[in-house]
């Protein structure tokens, strides 16, 4: 890559990032009401995105092949239980990831 190409790439990325940050304020000024459709999307989309991430994470898990999805199920249960107990995203997701990696690397060695 040339220096000019690199600079143009950084400028385009910076402008795109800035535009995504400023656009909501331009579309919905503080004096106007937020449209009900946008309020609805704000309420529904976070749950839909989490659901799709869960499906995406478990798409390649096979319950018929060894280790029969035990590490995945244990890590998922850990995440749910830890989040219900402590309500700390970093602890639940980080702990679930660490548990999964320990199970896959040390316990269920294939």
Number of C-alpha atoms within 10 A of each C-alpha: 5 7 8 9 10 11 11 12 12 12 12 12 12 11 12 12 11 11 12 10 11 11 10 10 10 10 10 12 10 9 6 8 8 12 9 9 9 10 10 10 11 11 11 11 11 11 11 12 11 11 12 11 12 12 11 10 11 13 9 9 15 12 10 8 8 11 15 12 15 17 19 21 14 14 21 20 13 19 21 14 14 18 16 11 10 10 12 12 12 10 14 22 18 13 16 22 17 13 19 21 16 13 17 16 11 10 11 13 9 8
